[in-house]
């Protein structure tokens, strides 16, 4: 499925390619010279599939980034951009320079909800969720309240009370660390299944499918998985998780884990 923005006659248009695994389609968006978020919003209006680009908080940095939200499911997708030098796209009969590839991958919305739960915990009291998930800078955060099985998700990171048939929530650090530990274990399992070499001797963007997994210590996998999960949580919580996992201080030579897009690109090139 392709969606474009009508920039009018004579406008210099630039195409952008989105890879959405949910539908296995490429979305071709047109940049009319406006900001990235503006053209994404404009393209969203013309999409009939229920997909909408929204600006939400980055749970790691606290800054605003664009996400893809499927209003029909509903489901949240993060957007990763892969850029390679001297790369272009052939779209229809035109050549588009830049060669940016946007990956939209499903994201656990609980990471974004955590941002607001931790912030609300400063008041030290139970609150209804619609008073917790509020943001003047990113008003579309209320879309998170439309996600299915929301109450089930919140059980992993909150304490809950019910008064007069209305539920109130409070952030639980203990529950959150247990939940994050499960995320780390799931990530470790995926790394091993895909034969990703995470040893300190490997460069951060190198992947070898033929090397035996025995070359990597279990600690390397834990540290690597912790680094990936830390991309979605505040630094303070990442440090707490490191202590919870009993991770020793890393040696100076240990590289940072590569981004998901780099991993996908390396795997695709094999």
N, C-alpha and C positions, 0 to 999 in steps of 0.2 A: 504494500500500500504506500502511495506517495502523497505527500501534502505540500503545497507550495503557497507562498504569499504573493499576491498580485501587486507588483511594485509600479505598475503603470507602464505606458509605452516609453521606450527609450531609456528605461532605468537599467543601470548596471547591476545585474543580479549575481549573487554568489550562492552556490548550492552547498548544503551540508548533509552529510550522510549519517543516519542513525541506525544502529543495529539493535533491534528489540527482540530478544530471545523468546518472549511470550508469544509472538506471532510469526517469528522468523521472517520479518519484513524489513525492508530498508525504507526509512522515512527521509524524504528529500526536502529539506527546508530551504527557503530563500531568504537571504540576508539583504534587506533593503537599505543598508547603511545605518540602521538603528542599533541600539545596544542589543547584546545577545538575548537578554530577557525579553525585550520588546518584540523581537521577531519570533521568539518562541511562543509568546502569548498570542501573537497574531496568527501563527500557524495553528495553534491549538484551537482557535475559533473555527477553523476550516476542517478540522479532523472530525470525522463522523464515528470514530471507533470508541469514543469516550476517553481518549487520552488527553491529558492536560499538563502543560509545563507550569510548575509553580516554584516560587522562591521560598525556601525554608531554611532554617538554621542548620549550620554544620555542627553536629554535636561535639566535635573535637575542638574546633577553633572558635565557635560562637558566631562566625560570620555567615552571611547569606550565600547560598548556592542554589542552583537550579536542580529540581528533581522532576521526574515524570510520574504522574499520578493517573492510574486507571480508574475512572469514575464508575465503571460498570462492575468491576469485581468486588470491591475496590482493592487496589494494590499499589504499593509504593515502589518506585525504581530509582536507584541512584544513577547518575550520569558520569561516566569516566571518558575523558578525551585522550585519544592516542595521536601523537604527532610525530611524523617522521620526516627527515630532511629529504628534499628532492622527490617529493611524492605528490601525485595528482590523481584525480578521479575522472574516469570517462563516464559521463552521465548523458544518456541519449546521444545527441550529436555534438555535445560540447565537452571541452576539457576544463575541469575546475582545479585551479592551483591550490596549494595548501595541503591537500590530502588529509585533512582532519577526519578521524573516525570516532564517532560518539557511540559508546557502549551503554545501553540501558540495562541494568541488571537488577533483579529483585533485591530489596533491602528490608531487613527486619525493622519495622517502624518503632519498635521498642527502644532502639538507640536514640531516636529523636524525642520520644516521650520522656526518656531518662533526663534529658537536658532540662525539661520543665519541672519534673518531679524533684530533682536535686535543687533547683532554684527555689521552688516552693517550700522545700524542707527547712529553709532558713527561718520560716515563721514557726516551725516546730509544732504544727497542728495538722489534724486531718482536714482535708478540703474536698469538695466535689470536683470532679475532673474538669468540668467546664470552667472552673475558676483557676485551675492549675495550668491548663493548656491555653494560655492567652499570650499574645505577642503583638504589640503595636507595630513593630518593624516587619514582622512576617505574619500578617493576619490570616494567611491561608493555612496556618497551623491547625485551624479547627477542622480541616479535612482529616486529620489524624483520628478525630473522634468518630469518623464514619467507618473506620476499618472494622472488618469482621472479627468476632471473638476477641474484642478489645479487653473485656473483663478478664478473660482467660490469660491474656498476655500480661496484664498488670499484676497478676498473682505472683509472677516471677520476681518482681522488684518492689512491691509495696505491701504495707499492712492495710487492712481494709476494715471499715466499720459500716454498719447499716443503721440509720436512724430514720424512722417514719418512712420506710421503704425507699429511702434515698441513700446511695452509697458514697462514702467518703474515703479518701486515700491519703496515705503518707509514705514517703520514700523509706525503703528499708535497705540499708547498706549491706547488711548480712545476707539477705536474699539476693541482692544484686550480684554480690561477689560469687555466690554459688551458681547463679545463672551464667555469669561470665566465664566461670570455670568450665561449664558445659560447652560454651561456645568455643573456648580454646581447645577442648578435647575433640570437638567436631572438626575444627579446622586442622588439627594435627592428623586426624584420620584421613581427611581429604588430601593433605600434602603427601602422606605415605601412599595412598591409593594411586595418586598421579605421579609417583616416583620423583617428587621434587627434592633435589639435593639442597639441603639448607645448612650444610657445614660452613664453618667460618672461612674455609679455604676457597669457597665459591663466591664469585662476584655476585652482586645483588640482582643482576638481570640474567644470570646463567642458569639454565635448566638442562639436566641430563637424564634422559629416560633410561639409559642403559646401565648406569652405575648402580651397584648394589646398595640397598638402604642401610646396610650395616655400617657404611662409611660415616653415617651421621648418628650422633649420640641422641638419646631421648631428650636430653636437656636442650639440644639445638632445636629440636622440633617444638618444644614447649616455648622457648624464647621467641622463635620465629612466629609461631601462632599468636603469642601474646602481642607481638609487634603489629600483626595484621589487625587484631581486634582493637588495639589501641587507637587505630585510625578513626574509630567511631565513638570514643568516649573521652571525657576530659582528662587532662594529664594527671590531675590529682587522683582520679579514680584508677587510671592506668598504673600509677605507682602503688596504690593500695592492692590492686590485683596482682602485681608482681610480688609483693610481700605475701599475699594470700597463697600464691602458687609456690612460695619459697624459692624463688629464682635468685641465684647468686648474682653479684654484680658482673655484667658482661665484660669480657676482655676487649681492649681497644680495637682489635682487628675484626670483630664481628660486624658484618655489614647490616644495614637496615634492610628489611624485607622489601622486595619490589612491589610496585602497585599492581592491582588486579589486572589492569589493562596490559601491563608489560608481560605478566604471566600468560594472559590469553594470547598475546601476539606471538610470544616465543613458542607456545604450544602449537599455534596455527601454522607457523613457518616450518615445523618439523615434517 
